[in-house]
Amino acid sequence: MKMNGEQLIAAPRDAVWAALNDPEVLKACIPGCQSLEKIDDEHMKAAAAIKVGPISARFAGEVTLSDRDPPNGYRISGEGSGGAAGFAKGGATVRLTDEVGGTKLSYDVDAQVGGKLAQLGGGLIDATAKQMAGAFFKKFGEIVAPAPAEAATPADALPPAVSSVETATIVLPKLPPAAVGALAIAAVLGFYLGRQGDSMSGLLAAILVIAVAAIAYNFGRKAR
């Protein structure tokens, strides 16, 4: 069985390389992985529970990291036994290259299975392998480059507050011509008497003119 693919990871190449060599990260990403213990920089012991079609088995074996070229890539290979279910062995060549927006991870996989697993047919095995590879790299990308938290909106970006106080508008009544004339006469009379020095008489005369005009206006309304 052969398979290849690539995925863009939104993280620097050094960070992706470090994650590819971190047993805890690999354990979290490998579907069904129950344990992954680092022996040295190139060897790890692994155990995983895997289900392929109707067959479920627990595989135990060793993982080897070879052809290491930090931070450009390596080859990861392994072999495990699943008891009566059979065995699986294979490897993947992983390459890292800088890309706009992060790091492109490319992989080429080759694997073999034996025992009962081999009797299931290549189509089912290939589909399961592709599903597991997709789940691995999806989880790997989420761990290495988690989605950024939604940033809080800064205060200066908020729209200006709308004041609840409305400006009062004063609407003056439209005066009839007679009232305007009375006010004009009162103003002229008051100004004249005030200039003569009798301010109190001027004020009283102005009030009298306005009062008479108001009374006449009222009688005029009733006479209509």
C-alpha positions as CSV (number, residue, x, y, z in Angstrom):
1,M,0.0,0.0,0.0
2,K,1.3,3.5,-0.9
3,M,-0.1,6.8,-0.1
4,N,1.1,10.4,-0.2
5,G,-0.2,13.9,0.7
6,E,0.6,17.3,2.1
7,Q,-0.8,19.8,4.6
8,L,-0.1,23.4,5.4
9,I,0.5,24.0,9.1
10,A,0.3,27.6,10.3
11,A,3.5,27.5,12.3
12,P,7.3,28.0,11.7
13,R,9.3,25.1,10.4
14,D,11.3,24.8,13.6
15,A,8.1,24.5,15.7
16,V,6.8,21.8,13.3
17,W,10.0,19.9,13.5
18,A,10.1,20.0,17.2
19,A,6.6,18.6,17.4
20,L,7.4,15.8,15.0
21,N,10.0,14.7,17.5
22,D,7.9,15.1,20.7
23,P,6.5,11.7,21.9
24,E,3.6,13.5,23.7
25,V,2.5,15.3,20.6
26,L,2.8,12.1,18.4
27,K,0.9,10.1,21.0
28,A,-1.9,12.6,21.0
29,C,-2.1,12.6,17.2
30,I,-1.8,8.9,16.4
31,P,-5.4,7.4,16.3
32,G,-5.8,4.7,19.0
33,C,-2.4,5.3,20.5
34,Q,-2.3,4.0,24.0
35,S,1.4,4.6,24.8
36,L,4.5,6.0,23.1
37,E,7.7,5.8,25.1
38,K,11.0,7.4,23.9
39,I,14.0,5.1,24.1
40,D,16.5,7.5,22.5
41,D,16.5,10.2,19.8
42,E,15.8,7.6,17.1
43,H,13.7,4.9,18.8
44,M,10.4,4.7,20.6
45,K,8.1,1.9,21.9
46,A,4.5,2.2,20.9
47,A,1.2,0.5,21.6
48,A,-2.1,1.2,19.8
49,A,-5.6,-0.2,19.5
50,I,-6.7,-0.2,15.8
51,K,-9.9,-1.3,14.2
52,V,-9.9,-2.2,10.5
53,G,-13.4,-3.3,9.3
54,P,-14.6,-6.1,11.5
55,I,-11.2,-6.7,13.0
56,S,-10.0,-5.0,16.2
57,A,-6.6,-5.6,17.6
58,R,-3.9,-4.1,19.9
59,F,-0.6,-3.6,18.2
60,A,2.7,-3.3,20.0
61,G,6.0,-2.6,18.4
62,E,8.9,-0.2,17.9
63,V,9.1,3.1,16.0
64,T,12.3,4.3,14.4
65,L,13.2,7.8,13.3
66,S,15.9,7.7,10.6
67,D,17.5,9.9,7.9
68,R,17.1,12.8,10.2
69,D,17.7,16.2,8.6
70,P,16.6,18.9,11.0
71,P,14.5,20.9,10.4
72,N,13.8,19.6,6.9
73,G,12.4,16.1,7.6
74,Y,13.1,12.4,8.4
75,R,11.8,8.9,7.8
76,I,9.6,7.3,10.4
77,S,9.1,3.6,10.3
78,G,7.7,0.8,12.5
79,E,6.5,-2.7,12.8
80,G,3.9,-4.1,15.2
81,S,2.2,-7.3,16.0
82,G,-1.5,-7.6,16.6
83,G,-1.5,-11.3,17.7
84,A,-4.1,-13.3,15.8
85,A,-5.1,-10.3,13.8
86,G,-1.8,-10.3,12.0
87,F,1.0,-7.7,11.7
88,A,1.6,-4.3,10.2
89,K,4.8,-2.7,9.1
90,G,5.8,0.3,7.0
91,G,7.1,3.8,7.1
92,A,6.7,7.4,5.9
93,T,9.1,9.9,4.6
94,V,8.2,13.4,5.9
95,R,9.5,16.6,4.4
96,L,9.1,20.2,5.7
97,T,9.3,23.3,3.5
98,D,8.7,26.9,4.2
99,E,5.4,28.2,2.7
100,V,3.5,31.4,2.8
101,G,1.3,31.2,5.9
102,G,3.4,28.5,7.6
103,T,5.1,25.2,6.8
104,K,4.1,22.6,4.2
105,L,4.4,19.1,5.5
106,S,4.6,16.5,2.7
107,Y,4.5,12.7,3.3
108,D,4.9,9.5,1.3
109,V,3.7,6.3,3.1
110,D,4.3,2.7,2.2
111,A,3.0,-0.1,4.4
112,Q,2.3,-3.8,4.5
113,V,-0.1,-6.0,6.5
114,G,-0.3,-9.7,7.1
115,G,-2.5,-12.3,8.7
116,K,-6.2,-11.8,9.0
117,L,-5.8,-8.1,8.1
118,A,-4.5,-9.0,4.7
119,Q,-7.7,-11.0,4.0
120,L,-9.8,-7.9,4.3
121,G,-8.9,-6.7,0.9
122,G,-6.8,-3.7,-0.3
123,G,-9.7,-1.3,-0.7
124,L,-10.8,-1.5,2.9
125,I,-7.2,-1.3,4.2
126,D,-6.4,1.7,2.0
127,A,-9.5,3.5,3.1
128,T,-8.7,2.9,6.7
129,A,-5.1,4.0,6.3
130,K,-6.1,7.2,4.6
131,Q,-8.7,7.9,7.3
132,M,-6.0,7.4,10.0
133,A,-3.5,9.6,8.2
134,G,-6.0,12.4,7.7
135,A,-7.0,12.2,11.4
136,F,-3.3,12.3,12.4
137,F,-2.4,15.4,10.4
138,K,-5.6,17.2,11.3
139,K,-4.9,16.7,15.0
140,F,-1.2,17.5,14.5
141,G,-2.1,20.8,12.9
142,E,-4.5,21.7,15.7
143,I,-1.8,21.0,18.4
144,V,1.1,22.8,16.6
145,A,-0.9,25.7,15.3
146,P,-4.0,26.2,17.5
147,A,-6.7,28.6,16.3
148,P,-6.1,32.1,17.7
149,A,-8.4,33.2,20.4
150,E,-10.9,35.8,19.3
151,A,-9.4,39.2,20.1
152,A,-11.4,41.6,22.2
153,T,-12.6,44.7,20.4
154,P,-10.5,47.7,21.5
155,A,-12.4,50.6,23.1
156,D,-11.4,53.1,20.5
157,A,-12.9,50.9,17.8
158,L,-16.3,50.9,19.3
159,P,-18.9,53.3,17.8
160,P,-19.4,56.5,19.7
161,A,-22.1,56.4,22.4
162,V,-25.4,58.0,21.5
163,S,-26.6,60.5,24.1
164,S,-30.1,59.9,25.3
165,V,-30.6,63.6,26.0
166,E,-32.4,65.2,23.1
167,T,-32.2,68.9,22.3
168,A,-35.4,70.7,23.1
169,T,-36.9,72.7,20.3
170,I,-39.0,75.7,21.3
171,V,-41.6,76.6,18.7
172,L,-42.9,80.2,19.0
173,P,-46.5,80.7,18.0
174,K,-47.2,82.7,14.9
175,L,-48.6,86.1,16.0
176,P,-51.4,87.8,14.0
177,P,-50.5,91.1,12.4
178,A,-52.6,93.1,15.0
179,A,-50.6,91.6,17.9
180,V,-47.4,92.4,16.2
181,G,-48.6,95.9,15.7
182,A,-49.5,96.3,19.3
183,L,-46.1,95.0,20.4
184,A,-44.5,97.4,18.0
185,I,-46.5,100.4,19.4
186,A,-45.7,99.3,23.0
187,A,-42.0,99.1,22.2
188,V,-41.9,102.5,20.6
189,L,-43.9,104.1,23.4
190,G,-41.8,102.5,26.1
191,F,-38.6,103.6,24.3
192,Y,-39.8,107.2,24.0
193,L,-41.0,107.5,27.6
194,G,-37.8,105.8,28.8
195,R,-35.7,108.3,26.9
196,Q,-37.6,111.1,28.5
197,G,-36.5,109.8,31.9
198,D,-39.7,108.4,33.1
199,S,-38.9,104.7,33.0
200,M,-41.8,103.6,35.2
201,S,-44.3,105.4,33.1
202,G,-42.8,103.9,29.9
203,L,-43.1,100.4,31.3
204,L,-46.7,100.9,32.5
205,A,-47.7,102.4,29.1
206,A,-46.2,99.5,27.3
207,I,-48.0,97.0,29.5
208,L,-51.2,99.0,29.0
209,V,-50.9,98.9,25.2
210,I,-50.3,95.1,25.2
211,A,-53.3,94.5,27.6
212,V,-55.6,96.7,25.5
213,A,-54.5,94.8,22.3
214,A,-55.1,91.5,24.0
215,I,-58.6,92.5,25.1
216,A,-59.5,93.8,21.7
217,Y,-58.1,90.6,20.1
218,N,-60.3,88.5,22.4
219,F,-63.5,90.5,21.5
220,G,-62.6,90.2,17.9
221,R,-62.4,86.4,18.1
222,K,-65.8,86.2,19.9
223,A,-67.4,88.5,17.2
224,R,-66.6,86.1,14.4
